[in-house]
Amino acid sequence: MRTQVETPAAIYDLTITPYGNQVTLMVASDTLPTVTQFALTTSDESLATYFSNYLNGLLALHFQPKMANATFISELEKLISTVLVNWQNNTYPLPE
């Protein structure tokens, strides 16, 4: 699932990808120098599907298609500090 959030400062892409027993959440924007990815490996595919659906629900509840930049960043920080706190975090440069 991909959600795009437009703020006055940037357009952010939030992408949730379930693959086998792993779920990833990627945060990217043309204005950010890096892409941030959070990954969780579960014991089986059905648990990965559960977490994927859970994240989809959270994104639907907390992120709107158009938001203030500060509100977007605040909601993203809350998501990271509460839900994604134990997920593996990777940051890599945007491809040119």
Backbone hydrogen bonds, N-H to C=O, Kabsch-Sander energy under -0.5 kcal/mol:
donor,donor_aa,acceptor,acceptor_aa,energy
3,T,14,L,-3.2
5,V,3,T,-0.5
5,V,12,Y,-2.7
6,E,4,Q,-0.5
6,E,65,P,-3.3
7,T,5,V,-0.5
7,T,10,A,-3.3
12,Y,5,V,-3.2
12,Y,10,A,-0.5
13,D,28,A,-3.3
14,L,3,T,-3.1
14,L,12,Y,-0.5
15,T,13,D,-0.5
15,T,26,M,-2.4
16,I,1,M,-3.1
17,T,15,T,-0.5
17,T,24,T,-2.6
19,Y,22,Q,-3.3
22,Q,19,Y,-1.8
23,V,40,L,-2.4
24,T,17,T,-2.0
25,L,38,F,-2.7
26,M,15,T,-2.7
27,V,36,T,-3.0
28,A,13,D,-2.2
30,D,11,I,-0.6
32,L,29,S,-1.1
35,V,92,Y,-3.2
36,T,27,V,-2.3
37,Q,90,N,-3.3
38,F,25,L,-2.9
39,A,88,Q,-2.7
40,L,23,V,-2.5
42,T,21,N,-3.6
42,T,40,L,-0.5
48,A,44,D,-1.7
49,T,45,E,-2.5
50,Y,46,S,-1.9
51,F,47,L,-2.3
52,S,48,A,-2.3
53,N,49,T,-2.6
54,Y,50,Y,-2.5
55,L,51,F,-2.5
56,N,52,S,-2.3
57,G,53,N,-2.2
58,L,54,Y,-2.1
59,L,55,L,-2.7
60,A,56,N,-2.1
61,L,57,G,-1.9
62,H,58,L,-2.4
63,F,59,L,-2.2
67,M,6,E,-2.3
72,F,68,A,-2.5
73,I,69,N,-2.7
74,S,70,A,-2.4
75,E,71,T,-2.7
76,L,72,F,-2.6
77,E,73,I,-2.6
78,K,74,S,-2.1
79,L,75,E,-2.2
80,I,76,L,-2.5
81,S,77,E,-2.6
82,T,78,K,-1.7
83,V,79,L,-1.8
84,L,79,L,-2.0
87,W,84,L,-1.6
88,Q,39,A,-2.4
90,N,37,Q,-2.9
92,Y,35,V,-2.2
94,L,33,P,-1.5
